[in-house]
Amino acid sequence: MDKSTETLNFFIGGFFGGYERIIWLNEKLHHQLLMGGEPEDEEARPDDVLNITTPSTKEWEEFWQTVDTLKVWSWGKKYISEICDGTQWELRIKREGRRRRRISGLNAYPQPKGTFNSFIKAINKLSGSKI
């Protein structure tokens, strides 16, 4: 369990295919599949939940180490491509002793290439999911 995690809310997807979200609620990570518009609430409705996990202290340490290595705390606020339709994503993150960040994108991602995919791998490993 990780008491230093205040907020971890990540979603990715598109209007027609739905959104997958990993959200830290009540000391557990919830992996959800949400159909329709972007997820705006901070809850996990039972019908939307695909998986619930409680990462170990070691798993949290590995995740936060990856977040630091990828310099997530320094990512820009918005990454937007000229293409309007496609993949939208948002990360809300807050850890004790760090500033709160809200980062989003539309068909564009932090650089260098591979950084965002490395983050996806880290959050998948932490949550036992496959986004």
Disulfide bonds with the S-S distance in Angstrom:
none
